[in-house]
Amino acid sequence: MLIGVLGGMGPLATVDLLQKIIEETPAARDQDHVPVVAWNVPQIPDRQRALAGTGESPLPALLAAVSQLNRLSVSHIVIPCNTAHHWFDDLAAASAAPLIHIADATLACVKSVVKNQGTELQKIGLIATHGTLAAGWYQQRFAALGGETLVPDEQEMTTFFVPGCYAVKRGELHQGGLLLDRLAQRLVDRGAQWLVLACTEVPPALTAVNSPYLDISFDATRALAQACVQEWQRSDNA
Amino acid sequence: MLIGVLGGMGPLATVDLLQKIIEETPAARDQDHVPVVAWNVPQIPDRQRALAGTGESPLPALLAAVSQLNRLSVSHIVIPCNTAHHWFDDLAAASAAPLIHIADATLACVKSVVKNQGTELQKIGLIATHGTLAAGWYQQRFAALGGETLVPDEQEMTTFFVPGCYAVKRGELHQGGLLLDRLAQRLVDRGAQWLVLACTEVPPALTAVNSPYLDISFDATRALAQACVQEWQRSDNA
């Protein structure tokens, strides 16, 4: 059992996943923690620009990373970047190790909370890149649970999401957090009861500004971390 | 250029190094960040117990990790665990990629600060495991700069250092931080003008309690991160 992390998109989101894997693991000593190898090599063409038709495809770099992780005989691969899941099927086809889809991990987390609280899933605000919004992974899964998805409008994407996301990539977490907090507020004002943070740059930024919206948010990165811990607990080694 | 991190000792110290590499890198976008692959596999026999003669040697697991990192053609290897440097020469001999010694990285940082402040290096309090204290890496380097090293006494090691360090490994950062902050206070009370945090579990713990002693501390993990960033800036790829 060895979790392979195809990271670097951005590097801080990868560190955030590694941190959350540790936080989610019940451990009394070093050796109880999940074994992970993280490929945190950010020299991968920009995913948002590729999908917008303004940049080269990241697929060759992603395939090279999958190949490197498989050389280490990883048992599973996770990708702490929602947008990169656009190439999920190509990567899964090229990998001996199975890939865990971040939207599946997030849905498992949403289902569990909804079940435990005995509430119905109603309006969910989705914070994600244009690429992730267009792909429909989250909207389809929420609809199957009877939930309705609210997405940012184009003006909100341009004013809040895109500059917030790229601020995180420059290390300006506070600045990014202020922008993304305002986007969260807009979705809540329009009736969102829950938010799903479906871009891995978002949770560190909202945390940096201590956003009150974190309390009603599902964090896709934390959900992916929980999926890794569950695989570790299921394995013979744990 | 690809930094290989031989991590997992503990896993949180590895994440702390990755975070500090990002913080120390001037970057305007993902692709400007240092490419890193982190072997964060904590199933390595306890280093402190091995050196105390009460546990098995971690050397075979460390050599296996070095071999895995070399399979990925890393250009340098760093180890965010001071105590594991006991096996540094064996690992360096087995590695095609050169290893950067954490005490060398820390000394470069100390030298630079001393030079910039125009002060003399006088009494330095050293916070480290028994194994690191006994090895003398730091004391010898400080003496060469004219500095005198203060180390914790055996009672302080047993009361503060060892339980503080193992609390971090259990994820109890606050509890660990309180203990390690008291150790820092003891060394300052005995005349230390600077502290060197030469165990990678210590900086996250002191940060968790917002210890005032961080202001007079050299953080070996951050120094190692700076050494990685310098290698990246020196390379053609940066």
Interface residues (C-beta under 8 A of the other chain):
Chain A: L2 G8 M9 G10 P11 L12 T14 V15 L18 Q19 I22 E23 T25 A27 A28 R29 D30 Q31 D32 H33 V34 P35 V36 V37 A38 W39 N40 V41 P42 Q43 I44 D46 Q68 R71 L72 Y166 K169 R170 G171 N237
Chain B: L2 G8 M9 G10 P11 L12 T14 V15 L18 Q19 I22 E23 T25 A27 A28 R29 D30 Q31 D32 H33 V34 P35 V36 V37 A38 W39 N40 V41 P42 Q43 I44 D46 Q68 R71 L72 Y166 K169 R170 G171 N237
